[in-house]
Amino acid sequence: MDKSFKTFLKHTAKDFHNHSVNPPVVRASTIIFKSMNDIRRTQAKYKRDPRGGYFDYGRQGTSTTHILSKILTRLEESYHVFLTPTGFGAVFLAIFSIVRPGDEILTADPVYNPHDLNSIKKNITKKTPGSNTFEFQDLSKIISIAKKNKILTAIDNTWATPYFFKPIKLGFDMAIVSATKYYSGHSDVMGGSLAVNKKVFKHVEKAQKITGLRLGPDDAYLITRGLRTLDVRLDKHEENAKKVAAFLSKNKKIKLLYPYKKGSFNYKMWKKYYSGASGLMGIKIKTKNKNSVIKFVNSLKLFGYGYSWGGFESLALHQGKSERGNRKYLNLDNDERLVRLHIGLEDPKDLIEDLRKSLKFVR
């Protein structure tokens, strides 16, 4: 990329034809042509360059979705980025594209609602850091083992986004991001992206055609607009999160699940692969009184209560069994309670004061 990440986001995809800073929203089910020859020429162009934005049917996308795909391909430094209606849609597309009956998948323990899998033949999927508990893995070692055994790899990179970490560049075959979160940044749109290398491109392209798993142009426009400030927002999320983490780390009842403690394995793995940290963290609260932790969460005034994250606002969520899933290696003692926090873009002094007052309810 010739321009820096920050400059690229501000200057890309301007529409000089319509004299607009942002590209237009193009909605279409029928892609209209001037003649049959025009259709055939477009179809021939698509065969030569399937990433070039040559569409003959609305299910394939429009110029609005193509622009977003091109932007994300540059940011990911990948061969191509496919767009889906949700983040889980991108997870499905990755697996559906390459896994066949009889194949097995190895997943990291801290993914959403994990299931026990005994062996592996086709695909490794990673979510790093781990959902809710934020474990970091040695990613290069995983890639090395996978390549030696001719196993494909996929990673969920929603927490970091390609602003802080580029999985395809490291060696992963596929990288998933829930565009619902930091890409959008305003908690008002859903979407997913699947970045791929050249090796798996044809498989994913075929799967997306079969399933019709596409992002709508209105959502694509909102995500493109959100990307303009991705770097500014993530820098601020990280700045605020570090200040909140410093405050929470002083509380003897709290164990912080965030890469802040130098010398720890998680910190070393984070520092090895990531250039920064986002605003999502977990905390273990040591108390036998579960209700007091719930009271702490419910007493927060500046934190909303909800499952998604990545918007401008702070959020808090008590993590019960349904959120933790069937974890095999979760190190949670009987007197420890898990809470997930998303640190938003508010004044960190206000967030810290809100936490200070509410933590008084923990017994």
N, C-alpha and C positions, 0 to 999 in steps of 0.2 A: 504494500500500500504506500503510495507516494506521499500522501498527506498523512498527518497524525490522525489517530483515532478520533480525537476531539474535533478537529477541523473537518474531517470527512463527514461526520454526522451533521454538521451545520450547513454544509455546502452541497451535499448530494441531492439528487432527485428534484431539482428545481424545474418548473414547467415554463420554459420561456415561450412556448407556443401560445399559451393562454395568459402569459405574463403573471404567473402565480408562483409564490415561494414554495408551496407544497403541490404535489401532483393531484390531479382531479380524481374523484371517485367514479370509476367506470363500472356500471352494472350491466350485465348482459347474460341472457340464456342462449339466445341466438347470436352468433357472430356473423354479421352481414358482410357479403362480398359483392363486388361489381359484376362478376361473371364467374362461370365455372372454371375458366382458366385461372382466375385469381385464387379460387379455392385450391386448385391443384398446385399452384406455385407456393402457396402458404404451407400446404402439406409436405411438399418437397423440402422446403426450408426447415420444417420441423424435423424431418428425418435426418437432415445433415447436421442440425444443431438443436437438439431437444431442450436445451437450456436457454434458447434465444427469445422466448416469448412469442412464438408463432402458434396461435390458437385457431382452431376451426369449430370449437364448441365451448359454451360457457362454463361447463364443468371443469375444463382445463385451467380456467382463470381468465383474468383480464389484465390490462396494462397496470392496474392498481396493485394487484397481487404480485405481478412480475417485478415491479419496482421494489417492493419489500423484499422479495426473495433475493434480488441482486444486492441490495444493501447488506442483508444478513450474510450472504456468501462472502462479501468483502470483509465483514467484521470477523467472521469465523475463520477466514483464510482456508476455506473448504472448497471442494469441487462444485458443490451445489447445496442449496437449502430448500427443502420441501416445506410447505406450510399446511397446517392442519387446524381444525376448528377449536381444539383444546390441547393442553399439554399432554394429557393422557392419550389423545389421538395420535400424537407424535410417537409416544411409547408403543402404541399398538402398531403403527405403520412400520416402525423399526423391526419389531418382532415378526409381524406378518410377512414382511418382505423376504426374510431369509430362513425362518424356521419352518420345518416340514414335519409331518407325522413321524414320530420315532426319535426326533431330535430332542435334546435336553438343554435346558438353560440354567446357568449358574448365576444367582443374584446375590448381591451383598445383603447381609442380615438387616441393616437399617432402612431398607426400602419400605414404602407403604405396604402394610399388611403382608409381610414376607411369608413364603411357604418353604418348607424344607425340601431341598433337592440334593440327591445323593451323588450324582455324577454329571459330567458335561461332555457334549459332543459337538455343539454347534456355536453357541453364543454365550458371551459373558455380558451381563448388564450391571452397571454400577450407578449408584446414586451417591455423589460425594459433594459436600459432606453428608453424613447420614441424616435422614429425616428425623427431626425432633431431638436427636442425641448428638448429632454433628461429629461423627467419627470421620477422620481423614485416612485414606489408604495410600500406600506407596504405588502410585499409578504406573510408573515406568516398569516396575517389576511385573505387574499384572499384564501389561501390554507385551512384555518380553515373553512371558510364559504362553500367552495366547498365540503369538506369532509362531513360536516354535511348534505349537500343536495345531497350527492352521485353524485357529478359532477366531471368529469375528467378535468385535467388542463394541459396546455402546455405553454411553455415560449420560446421566442427567446432570446438566451443568446450569440448572436454573439459579442456584444460590449465587454463583459467581458471575454468570454470563461471560461471553467472550471478551468483555472489558477487563476482567481479572484473570481469565484462564482460557486458552484455546486448545480444546481436546484433540481436534483433527491434526493440528500441527504437532502435537505430542506423539500421535500415532494411533489414536482411536479411529475405528471405522465409521462410527456414527456418534453424533452429539445432539442430545435433546435439550430444548429449553421451553419451559412454559412461558409463552409470550404474554400470558395473562398477567404476569407478575412484573418484573422490573422493566421489560421492554415497553409495556403499556404505561405502567407507573401511576395510573390514576384510578385503578379498581373499577373500571367501567367497561371492560372488553375482555373477551376470552380468545385464546389462540395458542398455537404451538408451532415450533419449528424443529426440523430434523436436518442437521447438517451432515453431509456424507462425503466420503472420499470417492475417487473414481472407481475403485474396485467394486463397490456395492451400488453405484448409481443406477445401473440398468435394472437391478432387482427392485429397488425402491420405486423407480419410475413406473414399472409395470404394476406393482402393488397399488400405487396411488390411482392409476387408471382404473383398475378393477374395482376398487372400493369407492371411488368418487370422494375420497376424503380430502376436501378442499376448504380453504379459508375464504370467507366472503369478503367482497371488496370494501364494505363499510368498516369491518373490523381491521382489515389490512391498512386502511387509511389511518385509523386511530393509533395503531401500533407504530406505523411509520412516523406519525407526529410525535408520539411518545419517545421514540428513539433519538430525536433531536437533542433531548436533555438527559439521555441515559448516563453519560459520564458525570454531569453535574450532580445528578441525583445520587448516583452510587458513591461518589466521593463524600457527599454529605451524610448519606446513610452510614458509611464507614466511620466518619468522624464522630457522629453522634453515638454509634454503637460502642466505640472504644471508650468514650466518656462514661457511658452507662455501665460498661463492663468493669471499668476501674472502680466505680462506686460499689457494684454488687460484689466484687471480689473481696471486699473488706468485711463482708458479713460472714460470720463464722458458721451460720446455718446454711449457707449457699455454696454450692459447687457450680462454677460457671462452665457451660458447654459452648465454648467459643475459642478460637485460636489466639489467646492472649498470653498464656503462660509460657515464657521462654524455657526451653529445655525439655518440655513435654513432647511426646511422640506426635500428638496432633499438631502442635505448633511447628515442629520440624517438617512434617509432611505438607502443611499449608504453606510454609515459607519456601519449600522446595519447588512447588508448582504454581502458586498463585501470586499475583502482584498486589492483591488487596482482599478485603473481606467485606461482605455486604451487611445488611442490618438485621439478619435473622439469627437468633441464638436460643439456646435452651438453658434452663437453670434447674439444678436438683436442690430441693429444699428439704433439709433434714428435720423431720418432725413426725411424731406418731399420730398427730391430730390432722387428719385429712381435711376436715371441715374448716380448719383455720387457714389452710392454703387456698381453699375455694373462696373463703371470705377475703383473703388478701387480693385475689384476682378480681373479685366482684367489687372491691373497694376502689380500684383504680379509676380515675376520672378522665385521664387523657388517652387511655388505651381502649380501643374498641374490642369486641369479642367476635371473632370470626375465623374461618378456616384458611382462607387464602391470605396472601401477603404480597409484598412488593410494591404496594401503593405508597402514597405520600404520608399515610397515617400510621400511627403506632397501633399494635394489636397485641392482645394477650390471650392465651388459651391454656387451661389446665388439661394436661395430657392423661386421659384415662386409658383403660385397656383398649377401647375401640380405636383410639388414635395411635397407640404404640404398636398394635398388631401382634402377631405371633412371633415375638423376638426370641431367638435362641441364645444370643450372647449379650443381651442387655444387662448391664451391671447396675441394677437398681435394688437397693436394700429395702427391707420391709418398712423402715422408717424414713424412706426418701420419697418425695413427691416431685413429679416432673411438670414444669411449666415452660411453654414456648413463648418467646417475646419477639415481635418484629419492631425494631426501632425505626421510627419514621423520621420525618423532616422537621418536627417541631423543635423548639428551643430545648437543647438537652438539659439545661438547668431545670426547666419545668418538668421534664420527664423524670429526672432524678428525684425531685421533690415529691412528685406523685408516688413514686416507688417507695421512698423513705416513709411516707405517711402510712401507706397501705401495708408495708412489711411489719408494722407494729402489731398487726392482727395475727401473725404467725406465732403459734404457741408450741 
